[in-house]
Amino acid sequence: MVDINQIPTRRPFHRRRKTCPFSGANAPKIDYKDVRLLQRYISERGKIVPSRITAVSQKKQRELAKAIKRARFLGLLPYVVK
């Protein structure tokens, strides 16, 4: 009979938490006219990528979404990519 206490246990794997790319000293400002920056946070289908994938903080994600929507309204970004 094998004693349960004798079986080696695995150490839990801890994934390092990503930091927000818009927080920090030399972080870029979110601006609706900066189309190149905004395109990094839009999927190839034209959807806004969620913050759990991009690691953007909740406050900055709202700013980013507002800037993307404003750029779409002005015709700087497409609504949908076919």
Sine and cosine of phi, psi and omega as CSV:
sin_phi,cos_phi,sin_psi,cos_psi,sin_omega,cos_omega
0.00,0.00,0.72,-0.69,-0.02,-1.00
-1.00,-0.03,0.75,-0.66,0.04,-1.00
-0.98,0.20,0.74,-0.67,-0.04,-1.00
-0.88,0.47,-0.54,0.84,-0.02,-1.00
-0.94,0.33,-0.29,0.96,-0.03,-1.00
-1.00,0.09,-0.30,0.95,-0.02,-1.00
-0.97,0.25,0.80,-0.60,0.00,-1.00
-0.93,0.36,0.64,-0.77,0.00,-1.00
-0.99,-0.16,0.53,-0.85,0.04,-1.00
-0.99,0.16,0.59,-0.81,0.09,-1.00
-0.98,0.21,0.66,-0.75,-0.01,-1.00
-0.92,0.39,0.60,-0.80,0.00,-1.00
-1.00,0.04,0.85,-0.53,0.02,-1.00
-0.95,-0.33,0.90,-0.43,0.06,-1.00
-0.99,0.17,0.71,-0.71,-0.02,-1.00
-0.94,0.34,0.71,-0.70,-0.01,-1.00
-0.94,0.33,0.78,-0.63,0.04,-1.00
-0.96,0.29,0.50,-0.87,0.04,-1.00
-0.99,-0.17,0.45,-0.89,-0.02,-1.00
-0.92,0.39,0.78,-0.63,0.00,-1.00
-0.95,0.32,-0.22,0.98,-0.02,-1.00
-0.98,-0.21,0.01,1.00,0.07,-1.00
-0.95,-0.32,0.60,-0.80,-0.04,-1.00
0.74,-0.67,0.06,-1.00,-0.09,-1.00
-0.94,0.35,-0.78,0.62,-0.07,-1.00
-0.96,-0.29,0.61,0.79,0.01,-1.00
-0.98,0.21,0.55,-0.83,0.03,-1.00
-0.94,0.34,0.51,-0.86,0.05,-1.00
-1.00,0.10,0.60,-0.80,0.04,-1.00
-0.99,0.12,0.88,-0.47,-0.03,-1.00
-0.68,-0.73,0.69,-0.73,-0.04,-1.00
-0.92,0.39,-0.33,0.94,0.01,-1.00
-0.99,0.10,-0.25,0.97,-0.01,-1.00
-1.00,0.06,0.99,0.17,-0.12,-0.99
-0.92,0.39,-0.60,0.80,-0.02,-1.00
-0.88,0.47,-0.65,0.76,0.03,-1.00
-0.93,0.37,-0.68,0.73,-0.04,-1.00
-0.92,0.39,-0.54,0.84,-0.02,-1.00
-0.91,0.41,-0.39,0.92,0.04,-1.00
-0.93,0.37,-0.35,0.94,-0.05,-1.00
-0.94,-0.33,0.35,0.94,0.07,-1.00
-0.84,-0.54,0.71,-0.71,0.00,-1.00
-0.95,0.31,0.14,-0.99,0.00,-1.00
-0.93,0.37,-0.26,0.97,0.07,-1.00
-1.00,-0.03,-0.10,0.99,0.04,-1.00
0.99,-0.16,0.11,0.99,-0.01,-1.00
-1.00,0.01,0.46,-0.89,0.06,-1.00
-0.97,0.26,0.80,-0.60,-0.04,-1.00
-0.96,0.27,0.72,-0.70,-0.04,-1.00
-0.93,0.38,0.40,-0.92,-0.09,-1.00
-0.94,0.35,-0.38,0.92,0.02,-1.00
-0.94,0.35,-0.34,0.94,0.06,-1.00
-1.00,-0.04,-0.67,0.74,-0.07,-1.00
-1.00,0.04,-0.21,0.98,0.00,-1.00
0.91,0.42,0.44,0.90,0.07,-1.00
-0.99,0.14,0.65,-0.76,-0.01,-1.00
-0.92,0.40,0.28,-0.96,-0.09,-1.00
-0.89,0.46,-0.68,0.74,-0.01,-1.00
-0.91,0.41,-0.70,0.71,-0.01,-1.00
-0.95,0.32,-0.48,0.88,0.06,-1.00
-0.91,0.41,-0.63,0.78,0.06,-1.00
-0.91,0.42,-0.69,0.73,0.05,-1.00
-0.88,0.48,-0.68,0.73,-0.02,-1.00
-0.89,0.45,-0.70,0.71,0.01,-1.00
-0.89,0.45,-0.66,0.76,0.02,-1.00
-0.90,0.43,-0.65,0.76,0.02,-1.00
-0.92,0.40,-0.65,0.76,0.03,-1.00
-0.90,0.43,-0.69,0.72,0.00,-1.00
-0.91,0.42,-0.61,0.79,0.04,-1.00
-0.92,0.40,-0.67,0.74,0.02,-1.00
-0.92,0.40,-0.59,0.81,0.06,-1.00
-0.90,0.43,-0.69,0.72,-0.02,-1.00
-0.88,0.47,-0.61,0.79,0.00,-1.00
-0.99,0.13,-0.07,1.00,0.04,-1.00
1.00,0.07,0.21,0.98,0.02,-1.00
-0.99,0.16,-0.49,0.87,0.03,-1.00
-0.81,-0.58,0.54,-0.84,0.05,-1.00
-0.98,0.20,0.49,-0.87,0.09,-1.00
-0.96,0.27,-0.70,0.71,-0.05,-1.00
-0.70,-0.72,0.63,-0.77,0.10,-1.00
-0.94,-0.35,0.82,-0.57,-0.04,-1.00
-0.99,-0.13,0.00,0.00,0.00,0.00
